[in-house]
Amino acid sequence: MIIKNPSAPKYWNTFCYKCHAKQIDDVEHSLHYTAYGEINKTLLTLLHKKTSYTVQDLPSKGKNTLETLSFQFLRENCLKCHISTEGEKGTGLYRPSGCAACHMPLSKDGIYLGKDKAMHGKPSNIAYHSFIKPQMQNCLSCHNKQYVGTDYLGMFPKEFGETYRTPINKEGNFPPVIYGIDYNYLAKDVHYKAGMTCMSCHTKQEVMGNGKFYHNETQSLQVSCQTCHGGYHTKPTRYFKNIKLFNPNIPGHKYHENVSCSACHAQWTIYDFGFYALKDDTKDYTKWSAFTLTGNPQADKFLSNAIGLMEEGKIPPPPMQEDFLTGKLVPGLWHIGYLFTRWEYVILGKMGSKYVILRPMYQYYFSYKNAQGKVIVNNKFMGADWEPYFPHTIGKARSCLFCHGNKTVAGDGFYPLKDNYATNLMRPTTCAQSNVRVLNNKEKENLINYTPLFKKEYLRHLNYYKK
């Protein structure tokens, strides 16, 4: 019998463990394998209780409707990228499971390009047969859309609705879809422009694990800006030619030792406010005709095909969507969207001793309609926990006045607009990660008001750059 992918996790003990025991033990403890942080921080928001599930033991059903919806939401939407499953089958998203997910050249369009005559030109997750060091495409096949990854290339995902995906090419057509969605193209990260890839910074142990079990990704990071640039009290531990070292004498650095580098140097951020998720078991497809590009290629393709059949006067199939943990189709179709997305401001909070950027992960509103058309859950607000966020959009630091005097950055809503349902979503509330919090009243006051010290130092800052 020919095994299509002997590096898939179910074959590790059979084919890989004899030579790569340590690597497999490390990976089995890693977040790329367990998805522990993504699962349990999401469930804390949805169910308002602490859980300790991994991809390997996450239930498909719960004790009540909301618990069941929460598990299904994770299995059918969020957990597309754990290395026990293959990719999403869309441009840039084709990927095998297991070791090959990171160590084989991926096929951008799902076609084999290698010299094997039996495979050349046929559907395949890999471009050709060769084990390699991880490349950018291996990382971006999972780290895309609203998450850190494609932002490194300056890519900001567009709104889902056709109305807001304005054509930008001269023919008046939408640009090619990659990673399941259209993108706006903004400023690229300075490190990307310098030719650096993901693996230029992130270590093997960060990606594959080091045998320790971590609850979230910030615990597993081993590299920071200080690693290469140095810091207030540290020297670089990696050395590159022509690298710009940290200068504590710059006015902007003098009072910001407790501020993360990205809080000032991120050129833009990804913010999604108001996450709406409706699971619909009916065949009522036509109302979603303007929302057939939502980042899940398989669900989007099903919806487009069903609408096409209805337009031809044919009977469409019942709604089905893949459970990414089993690879099997399950009843129902999730329709998701955001109230609005932005990149204008950052919103600050505190992680440990450092002020960092926060973002809502996510502000969930759930609905569910059964196969008989009865609404079982109607726009139920599930929660709105916030997370620390480190955009990979680094460049020249923003102006002091971007944060100082800005109520939005301090977490007081979308200033100067009046309070309303939408703008209040920009006010951070609780944080899912135990060592992260929103700014307290004193911190907000110091940031919003121009104190005498700030006025003095801001003038010094302006004079410094006139030299």
C-alpha positions as CSV (number, residue, x, y, z in Angstrom):
1,M,0.0,0.0,0.0
2,I,1.3,3.5,-0.9
3,I,1.1,6.0,1.9
4,K,0.3,9.4,0.4
5,N,1.9,11.4,3.2
6,P,4.0,9.3,5.6
7,S,4.8,12.5,7.6
8,A,1.2,12.9,8.7
9,P,0.8,12.8,12.5
10,K,-1.0,9.4,12.4
11,Y,2.1,7.9,10.9
12,W,4.7,9.5,13.1
13,N,5.2,6.5,15.3
14,T,5.4,4.2,12.3
15,F,7.8,6.1,10.0
16,C,9.4,9.0,11.9
17,Y,9.8,8.3,15.6
18,K,12.8,6.0,15.3
19,C,15.1,8.8,13.9
20,H,13.2,11.9,15.1
21,A,11.9,11.0,18.5
22,K,12.9,14.4,20.2
23,Q,11.5,16.5,17.4
24,I,8.2,14.6,17.5
25,D,8.0,14.9,21.3
26,D,8.7,18.6,21.1
27,V,6.1,19.2,18.3
28,E,3.4,17.3,20.3
29,H,3.8,19.8,23.1
30,S,3.8,22.8,20.7
31,L,1.0,25.3,20.1
32,H,1.2,24.4,16.4
33,Y,0.0,20.9,17.3
34,T,-2.3,21.5,20.3
35,A,-3.8,24.9,19.5
36,Y,-4.2,25.2,23.2
37,G,-4.2,29.0,23.4
38,E,-6.5,29.6,20.5
39,I,-9.0,27.1,21.7
40,N,-9.2,27.9,25.4
41,K,-9.0,31.7,25.1
42,T,-11.9,31.6,22.6
43,L,-13.9,29.3,24.9
44,L,-13.2,31.6,27.9
45,T,-14.9,34.4,25.8
46,L,-17.8,32.2,24.6
47,L,-18.6,30.1,27.6
48,H,-17.2,32.4,30.4
49,K,-15.3,29.6,32.1
50,K,-11.8,28.2,31.9
51,T,-11.2,25.1,29.9
52,S,-8.1,23.0,29.0
53,Y,-8.9,21.4,25.6
54,T,-6.5,20.7,22.8
55,V,-7.2,19.9,19.1
56,Q,-6.8,16.3,20.0
57,D,-9.7,16.2,22.6
58,L,-12.0,19.1,21.7
59,P,-15.7,17.9,21.8
60,S,-18.0,18.3,18.8
61,K,-21.1,18.7,21.0
62,G,-21.8,20.2,24.4
63,K,-24.4,20.0,27.1
64,N,-26.5,22.9,25.7
65,T,-27.0,24.8,22.5
66,L,-24.5,27.6,23.1
67,E,-21.8,25.1,24.2
68,T,-22.4,23.0,21.2
69,L,-22.3,26.0,18.9
70,S,-19.0,27.1,20.5
71,F,-17.3,23.8,19.9
72,Q,-18.7,23.7,16.3
73,F,-17.6,27.2,15.7
74,L,-14.0,26.3,16.6
75,R,-14.0,23.0,14.6
76,E,-15.7,24.4,11.5
77,N,-14.1,27.9,11.3
78,C,-11.1,28.5,13.5
79,L,-9.0,25.3,13.6
80,K,-8.1,25.2,9.9
81,C,-4.4,25.4,10.4
82,H,-3.4,22.9,13.1
83,I,-0.8,20.5,11.5
84,S,-3.0,17.4,11.9
85,T,-5.1,18.5,8.9
86,E,-4.5,19.6,5.4
87,G,-5.0,23.1,4.1
88,E,-8.1,24.9,3.0
89,K,-7.8,24.2,-0.7
90,G,-7.6,27.7,-2.0
91,T,-4.9,29.8,-3.7
92,G,-2.0,30.0,-1.2
93,L,-3.8,27.7,1.2
94,Y,-2.8,24.2,-0.2
95,R,-0.8,22.4,2.4
96,P,-0.2,18.8,3.5
97,S,-0.4,17.8,7.2
98,G,2.3,16.9,9.6
99,C,6.0,17.5,9.0
100,A,5.4,18.2,5.3
101,A,3.2,21.2,6.2
102,C,6.4,23.1,7.0
103,H,9.2,21.1,5.3
104,M,8.0,20.6,1.8
105,P,7.6,23.3,-1.0
106,L,3.9,24.1,-1.3
107,S,1.8,24.4,-4.4
108,K,0.3,27.9,-4.5
109,D,-2.5,26.8,-6.9
110,G,-2.8,23.1,-5.9
111,I,-0.9,21.7,-8.9
112,Y,2.2,19.5,-8.9
113,L,5.1,21.1,-10.7
114,G,7.8,18.5,-10.1
115,K,9.5,16.1,-12.5
116,D,7.4,13.0,-11.5
117,K,5.6,12.3,-14.8
118,A,2.8,10.5,-13.1
119,M,2.0,13.5,-10.9
120,H,3.1,16.5,-13.1
121,G,0.2,18.9,-13.7
122,K,-2.2,17.0,-11.4
123,P,-3.8,18.2,-8.1
124,S,-1.4,18.3,-5.2
125,N,-0.7,20.2,-2.0
126,I,3.0,20.2,-2.7
127,A,4.9,21.7,-5.7
128,Y,7.5,18.9,-5.8
129,H,9.0,16.1,-3.7
130,S,11.8,17.6,-1.6
131,F,12.2,18.2,2.1
132,I,13.4,21.7,2.7
133,K,13.9,24.3,5.4
134,P,10.6,26.2,6.0
135,Q,9.9,29.0,3.5
136,M,7.6,32.0,3.7
137,Q,4.9,30.2,1.8
138,N,4.8,27.5,4.4
139,C,4.2,30.1,7.1
140,L,1.7,32.2,5.1
141,S,-0.4,29.1,4.2
142,C,-1.7,29.4,7.8
143,H,-0.7,32.9,9.0
144,N,-2.9,35.0,6.8
145,K,-6.1,37.1,6.6
146,Q,-6.8,38.9,9.9
147,Y,-3.8,37.5,11.8
148,V,-0.1,38.3,12.0
149,G,1.6,37.0,8.8
150,T,0.3,38.6,5.7
151,D,0.5,42.0,7.4
152,Y,4.3,41.5,7.1
153,L,3.8,41.8,3.4
154,G,1.6,44.9,3.8
155,M,-1.7,43.0,3.1
156,F,-4.8,44.1,4.9
157,P,-7.9,41.9,4.3
158,K,-10.9,43.7,2.7
159,E,-14.4,43.7,4.0
160,F,-16.4,40.6,3.1
161,G,-19.3,42.3,1.3
162,E,-19.0,43.1,-2.4
163,T,-20.0,46.7,-1.8
164,Y,-16.7,47.4,0.1
165,R,-14.4,45.4,-2.1
166,T,-13.9,48.2,-4.6
167,P,-12.2,47.0,-7.8
168,I,-8.8,48.6,-8.2
169,N,-7.4,47.3,-11.5
170,K,-7.9,49.3,-14.8
171,E,-10.2,46.6,-16.2
172,G,-12.6,47.2,-13.3
173,N,-12.3,43.7,-11.9
174,F,-11.6,42.4,-8.4
175,P,-7.9,41.5,-7.9
176,P,-6.9,37.8,-7.8
177,V,-8.0,36.2,-4.6
178,I,-5.2,34.8,-2.4
179,Y,-5.5,33.1,1.0
180,G,-9.3,33.0,0.5
181,I,-9.9,36.8,0.4
182,D,-9.2,40.1,-1.3
183,Y,-6.6,42.4,0.2
184,N,-5.7,46.1,0.4
185,Y,-2.0,46.6,0.0
186,L,-0.5,48.9,2.6
187,A,3.0,49.7,3.9
188,K,5.3,46.6,4.1
189,D,7.3,45.8,7.2
190,V,10.8,47.3,7.0
191,H,12.3,43.8,7.7
192,Y,10.4,42.3,4.8
193,K,11.7,45.1,2.5
194,A,15.2,44.2,3.7
195,G,14.7,40.6,2.5
196,M,14.1,38.9,5.8
197,T,11.7,35.9,6.0
198,C,9.7,34.6,9.0
199,M,12.6,32.2,9.9
200,S,15.1,35.0,9.9
201,C,13.7,35.9,13.3
202,H,11.6,33.0,14.7
203,T,13.6,30.1,16.0
204,K,13.1,26.4,15.4
205,Q,12.1,25.9,19.1
206,E,9.4,28.6,18.8
207,V,7.9,26.9,15.8
208,M,8.4,23.2,16.6
209,G,8.4,23.5,20.4
210,N,11.0,22.7,23.0
211,G,9.2,20.0,25.0
212,K,7.4,22.5,27.3
213,F,3.6,22.9,27.3
214,Y,2.6,26.6,26.7
215,H,-0.8,28.2,27.3
216,N,-0.4,31.0,24.7
217,E,2.0,32.1,22.0
218,T,3.6,35.0,24.0
219,Q,5.0,32.4,26.4
220,S,6.8,30.5,23.6
221,L,8.5,33.5,22.0
222,Q,12.3,33.5,22.2
223,V,13.2,36.4,19.9
224,S,12.4,40.1,20.5
225,C,13.5,43.4,18.9
226,Q,16.3,43.6,21.5
227,T,17.7,40.3,20.2
228,C,19.1,42.1,17.2
229,H,18.9,45.8,18.0
230,G,19.7,45.8,21.7
231,G,17.7,47.7,24.4
232,Y,17.9,49.9,27.4
233,H,20.0,47.5,29.4
234,T,20.9,44.8,26.9
235,K,23.2,44.3,24.0
236,P,22.3,42.4,20.8
237,T,22.8,38.6,20.9
238,R,22.5,38.4,17.1
239,Y,24.7,40.5,14.8
240,F,24.0,41.7,11.3
241,K,25.9,44.1,9.1
242,N,24.5,47.7,8.9
243,I,21.9,47.1,11.5
244,K,20.6,50.1,13.3
245,L,21.2,49.7,17.1
246,F,18.9,51.0,19.8
247,N,19.7,54.5,20.9
248,P,18.4,55.4,24.4
249,N,19.2,59.1,23.8
250,I,16.4,59.6,21.3
251,P,13.7,61.7,23.1
252,G,11.0,59.2,22.1
253,H,12.9,56.5,24.0
254,K,13.7,58.4,27.1
255,Y,10.3,57.8,28.9
256,H,9.2,54.6,27.1
257,E,11.2,51.8,28.6
258,N,8.0,50.2,29.7
259,V,6.4,50.4,26.2
260,S,6.7,47.6,23.6
261,C,8.6,48.6,20.4
262,S,5.6,47.7,18.2
263,A,3.3,50.1,20.1
264,C,5.2,53.0,18.5
265,H,6.8,51.4,15.4
266,A,3.8,49.5,13.9
267,Q,2.9,51.5,10.8
268,W,-0.6,50.1,10.9
269,T,-2.7,47.4,12.7
270,I,-5.5,45.1,11.9
271,Y,-8.7,45.7,13.9
272,D,-12.0,43.9,13.4
273,F,-15.0,45.0,15.5
274,G,-18.2,43.1,16.1
275,F,-17.8,39.5,15.0
276,Y,-21.1,38.0,13.8
277,A,-21.5,34.3,13.3
278,L,-24.7,32.6,12.2
279,K,-25.0,28.9,11.7
280,D,-27.9,28.2,9.3
281,D,-29.2,24.7,8.6
282,T,-31.7,25.9,6.0
283,K,-31.3,26.2,2.2
284,D,-31.9,29.9,2.3
285,Y,-28.8,30.8,0.3
286,T,-29.7,33.7,-1.9
287,K,-29.6,36.3,0.9
288,W,-25.8,35.7,1.1
289,S,-25.0,36.2,-2.5
290,A,-22.9,39.3,-1.7
291,F,-20.9,37.4,0.9
292,T,-19.2,34.6,-1.0
293,L,-15.7,35.6,-0.2
294,T,-15.2,35.4,3.6
295,G,-11.8,33.6,3.9
296,N,-13.1,30.0,4.1
297,P,-12.7,28.8,0.5
298,Q,-14.6,25.5,1.0
299,A,-17.6,27.2,2.6
300,D,-17.5,30.0,0.1
301,K,-17.3,27.6,-2.9
302,F,-20.3,25.6,-1.5
303,L,-22.4,28.8,-1.1
304,S,-21.5,30.0,-4.6
305,N,-22.4,26.7,-6.2
306,A,-25.7,26.5,-4.3
307,I,-26.7,30.0,-5.4
308,G,-25.8,29.1,-9.0
309,L,-28.0,26.0,-8.9
310,M,-30.9,28.1,-7.6
311,E,-30.5,30.6,-10.3
312,E,-30.7,27.8,-12.9
313,G,-33.9,26.6,-11.3
314,K,-32.3,23.5,-9.8
315,I,-32.6,22.2,-6.2
316,P,-29.4,22.9,-4.2
317,P,-28.0,20.4,-1.7
318,P,-28.6,20.9,2.0
319,P,-25.9,23.1,3.7
320,M,-22.8,21.2,4.6
321,Q,-19.4,22.4,5.9
322,E,-16.2,20.6,6.8
323,D,-15.2,19.8,10.4
324,F,-11.5,20.6,10.1
325,L,-10.6,18.2,13.0
326,T,-12.1,15.1,11.2
327,G,-12.1,16.2,7.6
328,K,-15.7,15.2,7.2
329,L,-18.7,17.3,6.1
330,V,-21.2,18.1,8.8
331,P,-24.7,19.7,8.5
332,G,-25.1,23.5,8.5
333,L,-23.2,26.5,7.0
334,W,-21.6,29.3,9.0
335,H,-22.0,32.8,7.7
336,I,-19.6,35.2,9.4
337,G,-18.8,38.9,9.2
338,Y,-17.6,42.0,11.0
339,L,-19.5,45.1,11.9
340,F,-16.5,47.1,10.7
341,T,-12.7,46.8,10.2
342,R,-10.1,49.5,10.7
343,W,-6.4,50.3,10.5
344,E,-6.3,53.9,11.7
345,Y,-5.5,53.8,15.4
346,V,-3.9,51.5,17.9
347,I,-5.5,50.8,21.3
348,L,-3.2,50.3,24.2
349,G,-3.2,48.0,27.3
350,K,-0.6,46.4,29.5
351,M,1.0,42.9,29.5
352,G,3.1,42.4,32.5
353,S,5.3,45.4,32.8
354,K,4.9,46.6,29.2
355,Y,2.4,48.7,27.4
356,V,1.3,46.9,24.3
357,I,-1.3,47.1,21.5
358,L,-4.6,45.4,22.2
359,R,-7.2,44.0,19.8
360,P,-10.6,42.4,20.3
361,M,-10.3,38.6,19.9
362,Y,-13.3,38.7,19.2
363,Q,-16.6,40.5,20.0
364,Y,-18.8,37.5,19.4
365,Y,-22.5,37.6,18.4
366,F,-24.0,34.1,17.8
367,S,-27.1,33.1,15.9
368,Y,-28.5,29.7,15.0
369,K,-31.4,28.7,12.7
370,N,-32.3,25.0,12.5
371,A,-33.3,23.0,9.4
372,Q,-37.0,23.9,10.0
373,G,-36.2,27.6,9.8
374,K,-36.7,28.2,13.6
375,V,-34.4,30.7,15.1
376,I,-32.9,29.0,18.2
377,V,-30.3,31.6,19.0
378,N,-30.9,35.2,18.0
379,N,-27.8,37.5,17.9
380,K,-26.7,36.4,21.3
381,F,-23.7,38.4,22.6
382,M,-21.2,35.9,23.8
383,G,-18.3,38.1,25.0
384,A,-15.6,40.5,24.0
385,D,-12.2,39.6,25.4
386,W,-9.1,41.5,24.2
387,E,-5.6,40.2,23.4
388,P,-2.1,41.5,23.2
389,Y,-1.1,42.2,19.5
390,F,2.3,42.6,17.9
391,P,1.8,43.8,14.3
392,H,4.5,42.8,11.9
393,T,4.2,46.2,10.1
394,I,7.3,47.8,11.6
395,G,8.7,51.1,10.3
396,K,9.6,54.5,11.4
397,A,8.0,55.4,14.8
398,R,4.7,57.3,14.6
399,S,4.4,60.9,15.9
400,C,4.1,61.4,19.7
401,L,0.7,63.0,19.1
402,F,-0.6,59.8,17.6
403,C,-1.0,58.4,21.1
404,H,-0.7,61.4,23.5
405,G,-4.0,63.3,23.6
406,N,-5.8,60.5,21.8
407,K,-8.8,59.0,23.6
408,T,-9.1,56.1,21.2
409,V,-5.6,55.0,21.9
410,A,-6.3,55.2,25.6
411,G,-9.3,53.0,25.3
412,D,-12.1,55.6,25.6
413,G,-13.8,54.9,22.3
414,F,-13.6,56.3,18.8
415,Y,-12.7,59.9,19.5
416,P,-14.0,62.5,18.5
417,L,-17.2,60.8,17.3
418,K,-20.1,60.6,19.7
419,D,-20.7,57.3,21.6
420,N,-22.8,54.8,19.8
421,Y,-23.2,51.1,19.4
422,A,-20.3,50.8,16.9
423,T,-17.8,53.2,18.4
424,N,-18.3,51.7,21.9
425,L,-16.9,48.5,20.5
426,M,-13.5,50.2,20.4
427,R,-13.5,50.4,24.2
428,P,-11.4,47.5,25.5
429,T,-13.1,45.6,28.4
430,T,-11.6,42.3,29.7
431,C,-8.6,40.3,28.5
432,A,-8.5,36.6,28.1
433,Q,-4.8,36.3,28.9
434,S,-4.2,36.5,32.7
435,N,-1.2,38.8,32.6
436,V,-2.9,41.3,30.2
437,R,-5.2,44.2,31.2
438,V,-6.8,47.4,29.9
439,L,-5.4,50.7,31.0
440,N,-6.6,52.0,34.4
441,N,-8.0,55.5,34.9
442,K,-4.7,57.0,36.0
443,E,-2.9,55.6,32.9
444,K,-5.7,56.9,30.6
445,E,-5.5,60.4,32.2
446,N,-1.7,60.6,31.8
447,L,-2.0,59.6,28.1
448,I,-4.9,61.8,27.2
449,N,-3.8,65.0,28.9
450,Y,-0.8,67.0,27.8
451,T,1.1,67.2,31.1
452,P,3.8,69.8,31.7
453,L,6.5,67.1,31.4
454,F,5.0,65.9,28.0
455,K,4.9,69.4,26.6
456,K,8.6,70.0,27.7
457,E,9.8,66.7,26.2
458,Y,7.8,67.1,23.0
459,L,9.4,70.4,22.3
460,R,12.8,68.7,22.9
461,H,11.8,66.0,20.5
462,L,10.9,68.5,17.8
463,N,14.2,70.4,18.3
464,Y,16.2,67.1,18.2
465,Y,14.9,66.3,14.7
466,K,15.5,69.9,13.4
467,K,19.2,69.3,13.9
